[in-house]
């Protein structure tokens, strides 16, 4: 081997190249980890109504470790997504010393029983809200279905000056609506929208003008619907249901049963009461 100068030259060149690579890597590693590229600004954008400046500052102080190059964007994003009202978060480095954070908040639509909130995408999230929201009940896999039907049902009922307080989907996929004035409406499992359209039309033109409170409406008849007024507690005699029809209405003398909602139970709510503010945190130095 020692009498082969070509081979020796090749080995020497290889060792020299390896040493140069190692030295460059060591120099680059030292430069990147030196405190000469600190994050000086964290800019948070988005239409923020519930995420507060204090929450942002807490995350920046606790979870944004490292400098411009060494900051772990995945861990930083996960920290922001733990905010109760944060639905989606995206992060981007902006040379030379800025981190841009975009936060999309949940838009509350309703409550899921008494344990969670439902947003406009039909997603459950755990946060605190003081808004007067309708309440959804149903099986755990029915959140999106209920959220999508709510918009159509509520739009139809508003034509009759009614508003949904509770919307229930039973395990058998039957629908029940409770309005804010206390009326229970049975929609059944088929042709729910057509039945509700017919009822809303008759209610606004006929029933509403009678100034009589209606406690229950059963829309599950093929040619009409049945309604019932509240039964007075001090009356011993049987109260016959009052019939209203679009064609041939079938009234039921027996007291129709009221479906008890089946509630899916997600995990505990983690309340967060926050105030809206414009978020921008500057002068954040990290070694």
Secondary structure, 3 states (H helix, E strand, C coil): CCCCHHHHHHHHHHHHHHHHHHHHHHHHHHHHHCCCCCCCEEEEECCCCCCCHHHHHHHHHHHCCCCCCCCCHHHHHHHHHCCCCEEEEEEEEECCCEEEEEEEECCEEEEECCCEEEECCCCEECCCCCCCCEEEEECHHHHHHHHHHHHHHHHHHHCCCCCEEEEEECCCCCEEEEECCCCEEEEECCCHHHHHHHHHHHHHHHHHHHCCCCCEEECCCCCCEEEECCCCCCCCCCCCCCEECCCCCCCCCCCCCCCCCCECCCCCCCCCCCCCCCCEEECCCCC
